[in-house]
Amino acid sequence: MATITFFEKTGCINNTKQKQILEMAGHTVNSIHIVQYDWKQIELLNFFEGLPVKDWFNKNAPSVQSGEVNPQKYNAQDAIELLMKDHLLIRRPLLIIDNERIVGFDKDYLNEKVGLNPTLNPKIVTLLKENLNDCPQKVNNAQCD
């Protein structure tokens, strides 16, 4: 089983479910609060290597939802400067597995990489059927961040 560093926003409904899936599958999850973490620019950039700049952003962040921040309009330098100032804008979760940096919770990739073993626990199957990337609070008109 894998040891996974999991950068999350504590209290985020989907981050909680994502961690549950990993833990129920037998993995060790070390959680770090993405907003409170003392990011170094190069450290954060290492996660985003090869990704389009728009995919660096948390599309559920209030300033993205309101249109104040449009991820499509940033170049890499401006985007990283903005993310360093406002950690709520960082897409999550960010994961480190065997020194590989992963952005977002891609169920299929994670199942390939470490195994999610849905047959071990029927609750894993139920959770995997959910949309774990869009904020469920939007359904109730609550603001996500």
N, C-alpha and C positions, 0 to 999 in steps of 0.2 A: 504494500500500500504506500501511497505517496504522502509526503509532507508538503502542504500547500500554504504559501503566504497569500493571504486574502485581504486586499485593501478594499474596505467597504465604508459606507456611511452607516454608522451604528444607528439602528432603528429603522433602516430602510426595509420595507416588507420583502422585496424581492431578494435583496442581499441575504436576509435571514433564511429564506427558502433555499437559495443557492448553496449556502453553507450547510444547511440540513441535508441536502442531497449528497454533498461530498462526504459529510460525516457518516451518514447512514450507509454509504458505500464503503466505509471502512478507512477513509483517509483522515489524516491529522490536519486540522485547519488552524492556522495561526492568524488570527484576525488583527488588523491594524486599521485604525480610523483614518480614512483617506483625507478628511478635512483637517485633522489635527496633526497629521504627520508632517515632519520638517523636510519637505521635498527639496532636493537639489535638482537644478534644471537638467543636467545630463542624465540623472537617474530617471526622471520622468520621460525624457526624450527616448531613452532606451526601450520603453514600453511601446512607443509609437512608431518605431522604425518600420518603414515599409507601408504604413497605413496612410490613407488620404487624411489630410488635416481635419476635414469635417468629422471624421470618425474618432477624433481625440476628445470630442465634447460629449457631455451628458445631455442628451436631447430632452431630458425631463427637468433640467435645471430651470428654476423660475425665469431667469433672464433670457434663456433660450426660448422657452415657451411664450414669453411675452413679445419676442421679436427684438428685444434690446440687443441681444447677441445673436448674430447669424453666423454659424460655423462655416458656411459656404464662402464667406467673404474674407477669411483670414489666411495669410501665408503662415508658414511654419514658425518664423521668428515672432510675429505678432501673437500667434495663438499660444505659444509656450509662455510668453510673458503674461498673457491674460490668465492662463491656467495657474501660473505660479502665484498670482495675486488672489485668485478666487478658486479655491480647491473644489467647491461645489460644481464647477464646470467640468471637472475631470470625469471622463466616462468611467463607469465602474461596472463590475468589480475589475480591479487589476489583480492578476494572479502571477505568482512565481512558482513554477513547478520544475524541479531539476534544472535550475538556472535559466529556464525559458520564461520569457515575459509574455503574458497573454492579456489582451484587452477584451473585456466583455465576457459574458457567460454563454459560450457556444456549446450547447449540450452534446451535439454530435462529435465535435472535436475533443471535448473533455472525455467523452466515453471512449474514444479511440486512444487518447493520450494516457489516461489513468484508470479508466473503467468506472462507470457509474453503477454497474451491477443492479439493474432494476429488478431482477428476479429475486434478489436477496430480501427485498422489502417492498410490499405493495404500495406503501406511502411514496416511495421513490417514483413509481410508475405514475401515480396521481400528480405529483409535483412536476414531473417532466412534461406532462400534458399542458401545463399552464404556460402562459406567456410570461417568461421571467425577465424580459428586457424592457417592457413598457410599464410605467408606474400604474399599479392597480388602483391607486387613489384617484386617478383622473376620472374613473368611472363614477365616482361620487362627487365630482367637481372639487375635490380637495387639491391643494397645490403640492406637487412633489418637488423634491430637490435632490 
